Amino acid sequence: MVRKSCYSFENSSLNYILVVNYTHHFKMIKTKVLFPFVFLSVMLLVILTTGCEKGLFGGEEDEDGNVYEIKSGSDSQVIRQTIEGIGFEFCLLNENGEPATKFEKGENFVFSLKLNNETSDTIQIKVPVVRKDFFQVFHKTENQVEEAGSPIRGVWCEYAAMPENYEHAPAASLVFKHPWQLEENEPITKYYPFCSKRGHDDLEQGEYFMKFELNLSYSPLNKEEDTEINDIAFKINFQIN
């Protein structure tokens, strides 16, 4: 059997790869010819593997590179992305509990964000995950975008300090939900950790979107190996008929 090994060295101003053939044959190949092909192959591999992890080819990411969006007129009703071992699912639910982007005026829709542990470890997701500006709604007109309100006024309103970190086994989920309108008999702490508002108006007919940013970190249980997911955002365009 003929075996080969490769070494690099410098000769004058040119770089070469010396292919050593143990049958005492030598072949000189100029690196200047090989390098562009090797470089392009490596860069293509890096781009493809990055895209698989962050969902770059999922059709949900906008030109900013960190906003996962359901655009107006899209057939999609749920944003699903896996980033650094955490699966994110975000949608709006109608009164039947089904994902939707079109609602009737007066219909009490629900914001739903799910975080799935897709690692093989039990992990701790560190607080805070949500903030008081979660689930903010904006009204779109031809000339401007206006704030339409939010169903929450804060987080952990019954605590003087933040609670402990969230602990989740492999395949376990952490779910944050809140309706647009709080029912009269529901306490403001029902949708923990949110602190709810009362008495805001139904949305008028028109085009809307809601958008929030998310930063979180997690680590395997009893280990100090933090994984951080920073500066991502979720946006859903929806319609009130």
HELIX and SHEET records of a PDB file:
HELIX    1   1 THR A   31  LYS A   54  1                                  24    
SHEET    1   A 3 LYS A   4  ASN A  11  0                                        
SHEET    2   A 3 LEU A  14  ASN A  21 -1                                        
SHEET    3   A 3 HIS A  25  LYS A  30 -1                                        
SHEET    1   B 3 VAL A  67  ILE A  70  0                                        
SHEET    2   B 3 THR A 227  ILE A 240  1                                        
SHEET    3   B 3 LYS A 102  PHE A 103  1                                        
SHEET    1   C 5 VAL A  67  ILE A  70  0                                        
SHEET    2   C 5 THR A 227  ILE A 240  1                                        
SHEET    3   C 5 GLY A 206  PRO A 220 -1                                        
SHEET    4   C 5 ILE A 123  ILE A 125 -1                                        
SHEET    5   C 5 TYR A 166  HIS A 168 -1                                        
SHEET    1   D 5 VAL A  67  ILE A  70  0                                        
SHEET    2   D 5 THR A 227  ILE A 240  1                                        
SHEET    3   D 5 GLY A 206  PRO A 220 -1                                        
SHEET    4   D 5 VAL A 137  LYS A 140 -1                                        
SHEET    5   D 5 VAL A 145  GLY A 149 -1                                        
SHEET    1   E 4 VAL A  78  ILE A  83  0                                        
SHEET    2   E 4 ILE A  86  LEU A  93 -1                                        
SHEET    3   E 4 VAL A 110  ASN A 117 -1                                        
SHEET    4   E 4 SER A 173  PRO A 179 -1                                        
SHEET    1   F 2 ILE A 152  VAL A 155  0                                        
SHEET    2   F 2 PHE A 194  SER A 196 -1                                        
END                                                                             
